[in-house]
């Protein structure tokens, strides 16, 4: 079994984690190693659910914060094991950015900050990169929601080592047009459903996407066609065309409001909902969130995209994304994380958990 030394530096620990294969649904080895390393720490209570590990302090502090990250990666793409380029200041390899750098930061802090000013819950979970039914954080929320009770949560997804607050909601619908089949040589005998889709595309082209300020952050919405299908054969008028539309909506809209808006845009059309997930409000007015933003120097960006911060929001726990790495490198063959990001994230969180100030040097 792989073993982890949580007393080593964060770069070495990130590399050790990246060199344990943990493609989604194959996280047992890394979960075993994480569980063993955390169980050895006397200040933590450790619970294992499947291949998800939860560790908690119980110091009676006035606030509790969750530090969360997923253990799994997407499939290997010629980028395993890791490769360290000290001259360029980069660690390359599968999981370096998404998100074993964040996991290493969490583990370092769990091991080396035994007496934080806030109680800490560490959640390192399985199967984030695949279908939602397998998501380890969802399973904890369903089976042991008490383990996720907190005043604030930090999901250490890659965010360029700055705070990205909240997240957009997302939904997908199929907008369907119908016609009548006919031989293309006698097109007047039928009705072309693909031609009718021109109006659907025109509505999308003319759509004026909303911008909204929430807690001083500007969230931008987007309504876009992401797929289109139709056609029967090269000599047949199609009797159906389907345009797949994705709506990324600001977190001040509920899922019901977002769906109603899309129905309004496509009034008169048959819509089929295929995916729906709520967004997450930034929650920057909470005391723990305010203290965290101060600890990281006050820079906060809105999160464009969906992350598991929305799951915490659904549990009543405000959450932000804060982790090492540029998300644009996630899932790429040349996945990488800057070493400076790893060190800065660890220092920032250590400062916050020990009650220090943002200006302190590492």
VOPAGU-2260 file (C-alpha; in pm, 1 decimal, decimal comma):
REM VOPAGU-2260
SITE   aa  ch    i         X         Y         Z
SITE  UNK   A    0       0,0       0,0       0,0
SITE  UNK   A    1     116,5     349,8     -79,1
SITE  UNK   A    2     214,6     561,9     220,7
SITE  UNK   A    3     208,2     938,9     259,2
SITE  UNK   A    4     440,7    1154,2     467,6
SITE  UNK   A    5     234,4    1456,2     572,5
SITE  UNK   A    6     536,0    1627,8     725,8
SITE  UNK   A    7     710,2    1671,9     390,9
SITE  UNK   A    8     680,1    1995,2     191,5
SITE  UNK   A    9     365,1    2059,7     -10,9
SITE  UNK   A   10     536,8    2015,5    -348,2
SITE  UNK   A   11     673,2    1672,6    -256,2
SITE  UNK   A   12     338,6    1570,6    -109,4
SITE  UNK   A   13     155,3    1682,1    -424,4
SITE  UNK   A   14     392,8    1473,3    -633,7
SITE  UNK   A   15     344,9    1169,0    -407,0
SITE  UNK   A   16     -32,0    1196,5    -443,2
SITE  UNK   A   17      -9,0    1240,1    -820,7
SITE  UNK   A   18     202,4     925,8    -845,4
SITE  UNK   A   19     -78,7     718,3    -693,3
SITE  UNK   A   20    -315,4     626,6    -975,7
SITE  UNK   A   21    -670,9     726,5    -884,0
SITE  UNK   A   22    -879,4     746,7   -1199,1
SITE  UNK   A   23   -1248,2     773,6   -1107,9
SITE  UNK   A   24   -1389,6     449,5    -960,1
SITE  UNK   A   25   -1034,8     332,3    -880,6
SITE  UNK   A   26    -960,4     540,0    -570,3
SITE  UNK   A   27    -909,2     264,6    -312,8
SITE  UNK   A   28    -529,1     289,1    -298,9
SITE  UNK   A   29    -521,9     665,8    -252,9
SITE  UNK   A   30    -814,4     659,9      -7,3
SITE  UNK   A   31    -636,2     391,2     197,4
SITE  UNK   A   32    -319,1     601,2     206,5
SITE  UNK   A   33    -506,2     917,9     303,4
SITE  UNK   A   34    -706,8     737,6     571,7
SITE  UNK   A   35    -394,0     582,5     723,4
SITE  UNK   A   36    -208,7     914,9     727,5
SITE  UNK   A   37    -496,7    1103,5     891,1
SITE  UNK   A   38    -579,9     828,8    1139,9
SITE  UNK   A   39    -224,4     856,2    1272,8
SITE  UNK   A   40    -295,1    1214,2    1384,5
SITE  UNK   A   41    -433,0    1211,9    1741,4
SITE  UNK   A   42    -612,8    1546,4    1710,2
SITE  UNK   A   43    -845,4    1419,6    1435,7
SITE  UNK   A   44   -1153,1    1195,7    1434,8
SITE  UNK   A   45   -1159,7    1003,2    1105,7
SITE  UNK   A   46   -1459,1     849,5     926,0
SITE  UNK   A   47   -1443,8     646,8     603,7
SITE  UNK   A   48   -1743,3     622,2     367,8
SITE  UNK   A   49   -1660,6     416,2      61,7
SITE  UNK   A   50   -1348,6     579,9     -80,5
SITE  UNK   A   51   -1422,8     913,3      86,7
SITE  UNK   A   52   -1234,1    1016,4     399,7
SITE  UNK   A   53   -1364,1    1271,9     651,4
SITE  UNK   A   54   -1145,8    1397,5     938,1
SITE  UNK   A   55   -1255,1    1649,0    1202,8
SITE  UNK   A   56   -1113,3    1846,2    1492,0
SITE  UNK   A   57   -1336,2    1883,0    1796,6
SITE  UNK   A   58   -1190,7    2175,0    1988,1
SITE  UNK   A   59   -1514,2    2355,7    2073,1
SITE  UNK   A   60   -1429,1    2659,8    1859,9
SITE  UNK   A   61   -1696,8    2914,7    1774,7
SITE  UNK   A   62   -1677,1    2840,2    1400,9
SITE  UNK   A   63   -1620,1    2534,8    1184,8
SITE  UNK   A   64   -1478,1    2535,6     833,1
SITE  UNK   A   65   -1473,8    2253,2     576,4
SITE  UNK   A   66   -1166,5    2203,2     355,7
SITE  UNK   A   67   -1270,4    1977,9      67,8
SITE  UNK   A   68   -1117,3    1822,2    -239,3
SITE  UNK   A   69   -1166,3    1520,1    -462,0
SITE  UNK   A   70    -921,2    1232,8    -486,2
SITE  UNK   A   71   -1004,5    1108,8    -835,7
SITE  UNK   A   72    -870,2    1214,8   -1174,3
SITE  UNK   A   73    -977,4    1182,5   -1533,6
SITE  UNK   A   74    -813,6     897,7   -1733,8
SITE  UNK   A   75    -439,3     897,5   -1804,9
SITE  UNK   A   76    -335,4    1082,3   -2120,2
SITE  UNK   A   77      38,5    1023,9   -2142,5
SITE  UNK   A   78      85,2    1231,1   -1826,9
SITE  UNK   A   79     148,1     974,3   -1552,4
SITE  UNK   A   80     360,6     970,9   -1338,5
SITE  UNK   A   81     438,0    1332,8   -1250,1
SITE  UNK   A   82     736,9    1533,1   -1370,6
SITE  UNK   A   83     900,7    1816,0   -1174,1
SITE  UNK   A   84    1052,4    2109,5   -1364,4
SITE  UNK   A   85    1213,4    2317,7   -1090,8
SITE  UNK   A   86    1371,6    2560,9   -1336,7
SITE  UNK   A   87    1027,7    2652,4   -1478,5
SITE  UNK   A   88     867,0    2629,5   -1135,5
SITE  UNK   A   89     608,8    2374,1   -1250,4
SITE  UNK   A   90     491,8    2027,4   -1154,2
SITE  UNK   A   91     350,1    1843,3   -1454,6
SITE  UNK   A   92     123,4    1539,8   -1458,5
SITE  UNK   A   93    -222,6    1397,0   -1415,3
SITE  UNK   A   94    -399,2    1551,0   -1116,2
SITE  UNK   A   95    -138,9    1820,5   -1046,8
SITE  UNK   A   96    -393,1    2094,5   -1116,9
SITE  UNK   A   97    -722,9    1907,6   -1078,8
SITE  UNK   A   98    -682,1    1871,6    -791,5
SITE  UNK   A   99    -414,2    1688,2    -599,6
SITE  UNK   A  100    -229,5    2012,1    -535,8
SITE  UNK   A  101    -532,9    2121,4    -338,0
SITE  UNK   A  102    -555,3    1784,5    -165,4
SITE  UNK   A  103    -187,7    1804,3     -65,5
SITE  UNK   A  104    -246,8    2149,5      81,6
SITE  UNK   A  105    -539,1    2017,7     285,7
SITE  UNK   A  106    -338,9    1721,8     414,9
SITE  UNK   A  107     -40,3    1938,5     509,4
SITE  UNK   A  108    -264,3    2169,2     709,2
SITE  UNK   A  109    -449,4    1881,0     874,2
SITE  UNK   A  110    -117,4    1741,4     993,0
SITE  UNK   A  111      63,9    2060,0    1091,5
SITE  UNK   A  112    -210,8    2283,1    1236,2
SITE  UNK   A  113    -337,6    2073,3    1530,2
SITE  UNK   A  114    -474,9    2372,7    1722,1
SITE  UNK   A  115    -655,0    2597,0    1469,4
SITE  UNK   A  116    -860,1    2898,1    1575,3
SITE  UNK   A  117   -1155,9    2742,2    1389,1
SITE  UNK   A  118   -1259,0    2379,3    1404,7
SITE  UNK   A  119   -1176,3    2208,2    1076,8
SITE  UNK   A  120   -1347,8    1932,5     882,2
SITE  UNK   A  121   -1141,8    1774,0     605,0
SITE  UNK   A  122   -1339,9    1602,9     328,5
SITE  UNK   A  123   -1142,7    1414,8      62,7
SITE  UNK   A  124   -1390,5    1243,9    -163,3
SITE  UNK   A  125   -1423,0    1005,1    -451,3
SITE  UNK   A  126   -1571,1    1019,5    -800,9
SITE  UNK   A  127   -1610,9    1391,3    -868,0
SITE  UNK   A  128   -1506,4    1361,8   -1232,2
SITE  UNK   A  129   -1787,1    1126,9   -1340,6
SITE  UNK   A  130   -2165,7    1096,9   -1316,8
SITE  UNK   A  131   -2317,9    1272,3   -1018,5
SITE  UNK   A  132   -2462,6     946,2    -881,5
SITE  UNK   A  133   -2110,5     834,5    -783,1
SITE  UNK   A  134   -1999,0    1164,3    -627,6
SITE  UNK   A  135   -1854,4    1098,5    -282,3
SITE  UNK   A  136   -1953,4    1438,5    -146,3
SITE  UNK   A  137   -2312,6    1372,3    -248,0
SITE  UNK   A  138   -2300,0    1037,4     -68,0
SITE  UNK   A  139   -2175,2    1201,9     251,9
SITE  UNK   A  140   -2451,6    1462,8     223,8
SITE  UNK   A  141   -2709,7    1185,1     182,7
SITE  UNK   A  142   -2578,4     939,5     444,5
SITE  UNK   A  143   -2403,2    1159,4     705,8
SITE  UNK   A  144   -2505,5    1523,6     655,7
SITE  UNK   A  145   -2393,1    1593,0    1012,5
SITE  UNK   A  146   -2033,5    1551,7     897,1
SITE  UNK   A  147   -2072,1    1849,8     663,4
SITE  UNK   A  148   -2223,2    2092,3     913,6
SITE  UNK   A  149   -2012,5    2409,1     914,2
SITE  UNK   A  150   -2011,6    2787,4     899,5
SITE  UNK   A  151   -1804,7    2804,1     581,8
SITE  UNK   A  152   -1648,4    2571,9     323,8
SITE  UNK   A  153   -1346,6    2600,7      96,1
SITE  UNK   A  154   -1339,4    2375,4    -208,5
SITE  UNK   A  155    -982,4    2360,0    -331,2
SITE  UNK   A  156   -1056,4    2339,7    -702,1
SITE  UNK   A  157    -794,3    2520,1    -914,8
SITE  UNK   A  158    -863,4    2894,8    -910,4
SITE  UNK   A  159    -522,1    3050,8    -980,4
SITE  UNK   A  160    -466,5    3069,8    -603,8
SITE  UNK   A  161    -728,0    3343,3    -560,2
SITE  UNK   A  162   -1081,4    3322,1    -423,6
SITE  UNK   A  163   -1358,7    3244,3    -669,3
SITE  UNK   A  164   -1686,9    3289,6    -486,8
SITE  UNK   A  165   -2007,0    3096,5    -545,4
SITE  UNK   A  166   -2072,7    2942,1    -884,7
SITE  UNK   A  167   -2315,8    2956,2   -1172,5
SITE  UNK   A  168   -2607,8    2722,0   -1203,1
SITE  UNK   A  169   -2648,7    2519,7   -1519,5
SITE  UNK   A  170   -2928,8    2359,7   -1714,5
SITE  UNK   A  171   -2961,7    2195,9   -2052,9
SITE  UNK   A  172   -3275,1    2160,8   -2259,7
SITE  UNK   A  173   -3355,4    2010,9   -2595,3
SITE  UNK   A  174   -3555,4    2250,0   -2814,6
SITE  UNK   A  175   -3745,9    2040,8   -3066,3
SITE  UNK   A  176   -3896,4    2135,4   -3402,3
SITE  UNK   A  177   -4117,7    1896,1   -3596,1
SITE  UNK   A  178   -4201,6    1860,1   -3962,5
SITE  UNK   A  179   -4317,4    1599,6   -4210,3
SITE  UNK   A  180   -4099,6    1362,5   -4409,5
SITE  UNK   A  181   -4104,2    1372,5   -4785,7
SITE  UNK   A  182   -3869,8    1289,1   -5071,2
SITE  UNK   A  183   -3633,1    1581,0   -5119,0
SITE  UNK   A  184   -3717,9    1583,2   -5489,3
SITE  UNK   A  185   -4077,7    1663,0   -5392,4
SITE  UNK   A  186   -4007,5    1883,8   -5092,6
SITE  UNK   A  187   -4339,8    2067,1   -5124,9
SITE  UNK   A  188   -4507,4    1745,0   -5010,4
SITE  UNK   A  189   -4344,0    1767,5   -4666,7
SITE  UNK   A  190   -4215,7    2014,8   -4408,0
SITE  UNK   A  191   -3847,4    2059,7   -4317,4
SITE  UNK   A  192   -3790,6    2056,6   -3941,1
SITE  UNK   A  193   -3427,4    2167,4   -3976,5
SITE  UNK   A  194   -3534,8    2484,4   -4153,9
SITE  UNK   A  195   -3766,7    2561,6   -3864,7
SITE  UNK   A  196   -3468,4    2547,4   -3628,3
SITE  UNK   A  197   -3350,8    2874,4   -3784,0
SITE  UNK   A  198   -3590,4    3060,3   -3553,8
SITE  UNK   A  199   -3445,0    2881,5   -3249,5
SITE  UNK   A  200   -3095,6    2988,0   -3351,5
SITE  UNK   A  201   -3213,4    3342,1   -3426,0
SITE  UNK   A  202   -3352,5    3372,2   -3073,1
SITE  UNK   A  203   -3018,8    3258,0   -2934,1
SITE  UNK   A  204   -2827,4    3497,0   -3159,4
SITE  UNK   A  205   -3040,5    3788,6   -3042,4
SITE  UNK   A  206   -3033,2    3690,5   -2674,4
SITE  UNK   A  207   -2903,0    3963,9   -2444,2
SITE  UNK   A  208   -2729,4    3781,9   -2157,8
SITE  UNK   A  209   -2786,5    3927,6   -1814,7
SITE  UNK   A  210   -2512,3    4059,2   -1585,5
SITE  UNK   A  211   -2586,5    4084,4   -1216,0
SITE  UNK   A  212   -2393,3    4210,9    -913,7
SITE  UNK   A  213   -2400,7    3985,0    -606,7
SITE  UNK   A  214   -2188,8    4075,8    -302,9
SITE  UNK   A  215   -2000,4    4315,3    -530,0
SITE  UNK   A  216   -1916,0    4042,4    -785,1
SITE  UNK   A  217   -2042,9    4051,0   -1142,8
SITE  UNK   A  218   -2183,5    3721,9   -1262,7
SITE  UNK   A  219   -2245,0    3690,1   -1635,5
SITE  UNK   A  220   -2506,6    3454,6   -1774,1
SITE  UNK   A  221   -2499,6    3272,8   -2105,6
SITE  UNK   A  222   -2757,3    3096,2   -2321,3
SITE  UNK   A  223   -2598,2    2898,1   -2602,3
SITE  UNK   A  224   -2659,9    2618,9   -2848,6
SITE  UNK   A  225   -2414,5    2339,7   -2768,9
SITE  UNK   A  226   -2543,6    2075,8   -3010,9
SITE  UNK   A  227   -2781,4    2017,1   -3299,1
SITE  UNK   A  228   -2908,1    1702,9   -3461,0
SITE  UNK   A  229   -3157,9    1613,8   -3731,0
SITE  UNK   A  230   -3190,4    1441,3   -4062,1
SITE  UNK   A  231   -3292,2    1097,1   -4181,4
SITE  UNK   A  232   -3116,6    1043,9   -4512,4
SITE  UNK   A  233   -2964,3    1243,4   -4794,4
SITE  UNK   A  234   -3286,1    1236,1   -4993,9
SITE  UNK   A  235   -3545,0    1278,8   -4717,5
SITE  UNK   A  236   -3683,7    1594,5   -4559,1
SITE  UNK   A  237   -3630,2    1565,5   -4180,9
SITE  UNK   A  238   -3937,8    1548,6   -3961,9
SITE  UNK   A  239   -3747,5    1644,9   -3644,4
SITE  UNK   A  240   -3461,9    1870,1   -3543,4
SITE  UNK   A  241   -3326,7    1905,9   -3189,9
SITE  UNK   A  242   -3114,4    2198,0   -3070,6
SITE  UNK   A  243   -2940,6    2135,9   -2737,4
SITE  UNK   A  244   -2920,6    2457,5   -2536,5
SITE  UNK   A  245   -2713,9    2523,4   -2223,9
SITE  UNK   A  246   -2809,7    2803,7   -1984,0
SITE  UNK   A  247   -2545,1    2914,3   -1733,9
SITE  UNK   A  248   -2732,4    3127,3   -1485,8
SITE  UNK   A  249   -2631,0    3357,4   -1201,8
SITE  UNK   A  250   -2673,1    3216,7    -851,0
SITE  UNK   A  251   -2947,1    3464,5    -761,1
SITE  UNK   A  252   -3184,6    3259,2    -977,8
SITE  UNK   A  253   -3340,9    2941,8    -840,5
SITE  UNK   A  254   -3355,8    2639,7   -1066,3
SITE  UNK   A  255   -3730,4    2695,5   -1110,2
SITE  UNK   A  256   -3669,6    3057,5   -1210,9
SITE  UNK   A  257   -3394,7    2959,6   -1453,4
SITE  UNK   A  258   -3611,7    2695,6   -1618,7
SITE  UNK   A  259   -3906,9    2936,1   -1641,7
SITE  UNK   A  260   -3678,7    3189,6   -1811,7
SITE  UNK   A  261   -3569,3    2938,8   -2074,4
SITE  UNK   A  262   -3931,5    2842,8   -2139,2
SITE  UNK   A  263   -4006,0    3212,8   -2188,4
SITE  UNK   A  264   -3721,8    3253,7   -2438,4
SITE  UNK   A  265   -3844,2    2955,2   -2637,8
SITE  UNK   A  266   -4216,0    3017,9   -2600,3
SITE  UNK   A  267   -4410,0    2804,2   -2844,8
SITE  UNK   A  268   -4152,0    2524,4   -2862,1
SITE  UNK   A  269   -4144,4    2177,5   -2711,3
SITE  UNK   A  270   -3863,9    2163,9   -2451,1
SITE  UNK   A  271   -3713,3    1859,0   -2279,9
SITE  UNK   A  272   -3503,5    1918,0   -1967,4
SITE  UNK   A  273   -3190,6    1699,5   -1962,9
SITE  UNK   A  274   -2974,6    1852,0   -1688,2
SITE  UNK   A  275   -3030,2    2094,5   -1400,6
SITE  UNK   A  276   -2806,7    2207,0   -1112,6
SITE  UNK   A  277   -2846,3    2507,5    -886,2
SITE  UNK   A  278   -2581,4    2774,9    -847,9
SITE  UNK   A  279   -2421,3    2892,2    -525,5
SITE  UNK   A  280   -2438,1    3238,4    -373,5
SITE  UNK   A  281   -2098,0    3371,5    -260,8
SITE  UNK   A  282   -2198,0    3419,7     102,9
SITE  UNK   A  283   -1924,2    3675,5     156,3
SITE  UNK   A  284   -2121,9    3843,6     434,7
SITE  UNK   A  285   -2057,5    3553,1     673,0
SITE  UNK   A  286   -1791,8    3620,5     941,6
SITE  UNK   A  287   -1571,7    3325,3     843,4
SITE  UNK   A  288   -1589,4    3423,2     476,4
SITE  UNK   A  289   -1499,7    3785,1     554,9
SITE  UNK   A  290   -1200,9    3672,4     760,2
SITE  UNK   A  291   -1088,1    3441,7     482,2
SITE  UNK   A  292   -1110,2    3710,0     213,0
SITE  UNK   A  293    -905,1    3939,1     437,0
SITE  UNK   A  294    -647,8    3661,9     485,4
SITE  UNK   A  295    -603,3    3620,2     109,3
SITE  UNK   A  296    -561,1    3991,7      52,9
SITE  UNK   A  297    -913,9    4088,9     -49,1
SITE  UNK   A  298    -912,7    3970,3    -411,4
SITE  UNK   A  299   -1231,2    3782,6    -502,0
SITE  UNK   A  300   -1354,6    3678,5    -846,1
SITE  UNK   A  301   -1688,4    3526,0    -942,5
SITE  UNK   A  302   -1681,2    3158,9   -1037,6
SITE  UNK   A  303   -1788,0    3095,1   -1394,8
SITE  UNK   A  304   -1889,0    2732,2   -1416,0
SITE  UNK   A  305   -2035,7    2481,6   -1170,4
SITE  UNK   A  306   -1850,4    2319,0    -881,5
SITE  UNK   A  307   -1941,6    2132,0    -565,7
SITE  UNK   A  308   -1963,9    2462,9    -379,0
SITE  UNK   A  309   -2325,7    2447,8    -492,6
SITE  UNK   A  310   -2369,7    2128,4    -292,5
SITE  UNK   A  311   -2249,9    2304,5      22,6
SITE  UNK   A  312   -2480,8    2596,5     -49,7
SITE  UNK   A  313   -2769,1    2351,0     -75,1
SITE  UNK   A  314   -2679,0    2236,0     276,5
SITE  UNK   A  315   -2683,6    2594,0     401,8
SITE  UNK   A  316   -2304,0    2628,7     411,6
SITE  UNK   A  317   -2158,6    2924,8     216,3
SITE  UNK   A  318   -1856,1    2816,5      14,2
SITE  UNK   A  319   -1580,9    2945,5    -213,3
SITE  UNK   A  320   -1333,6    2792,6    -455,2
SITE  UNK   A  321    -969,7    2849,2    -363,1
SITE  UNK   A  322    -692,3    2628,7    -491,2
SITE  UNK   A  323    -359,9    2609,4    -674,5
SITE  UNK   A  324    -346,9    2584,0   -1051,7
SITE  UNK   A  325    -507,0    2735,8   -1358,3
SITE  UNK   A  326    -831,6    2552,9   -1438,9
SITE  UNK   A  327    -752,3    2585,2   -1810,0
SITE  UNK   A  328    -492,0    2309,8   -1760,9
SITE  UNK   A  329    -738,4    2069,4   -1598,0
SITE  UNK   A  330    -793,5    1751,0   -1800,3
SITE  UNK   A  331    -521,4    1843,6   -2051,0
SITE  UNK   A  332    -231,6    1619,7   -2150,6
SITE  UNK   A  333       1,7    1895,3   -2026,6
SITE  UNK   A  334    -171,9    1932,9   -1690,9
SITE  UNK   A  335      47,5    2135,1   -1455,6
SITE  UNK   A  336      53,0    2343,7   -1139,0
SITE  UNK   A  337     289,5    2628,4   -1046,9
SITE  UNK   A  338     498,5    2548,3    -740,1
SITE  UNK   A  339     442,3    2903,5    -619,7
SITE  UNK   A  340      64,8    2841,1    -615,7
SITE  UNK   A  341     109,3    2536,7    -393,8
SITE  UNK   A  342     323,0    2725,9    -144,0
SITE  UNK   A  343     103,5    3036,3    -148,4
SITE  UNK   A  344    -220,2    2845,1     -91,1
SITE  UNK   A  345     -68,3    2654,8     198,9
SITE  UNK   A  346      68,4    2972,1     357,0
SITE  UNK   A  347    -257,2    3162,7     310,4
SITE  UNK   A  348    -470,5    2892,1     467,9
SITE  UNK   A  349    -222,0    2838,2     748,6
SITE  UNK   A  350    -232,7    3210,9     824,5
SITE  UNK   A  351    -612,0    3208,1     833,0
SITE  UNK   A  352    -642,6    2891,7    1043,0
SITE  UNK   A  353    -394,0    3017,8    1300,7
SITE  UNK   A  354    -542,2    3366,8    1327,9
SITE  UNK   A  355    -258,6    3550,2    1156,1
SITE  UNK   A  356    -280,9    3836,9     906,9
SITE  UNK   A  357    -251,6    3845,6     530,1
SITE  UNK   A  358      77,9    4032,7     532,9
SITE  UNK   A  359     275,7    3766,0     720,1
SITE  UNK   A  360     556,8    3605,3     524,7
SITE  UNK   A  361     582,9    3231,8     462,8
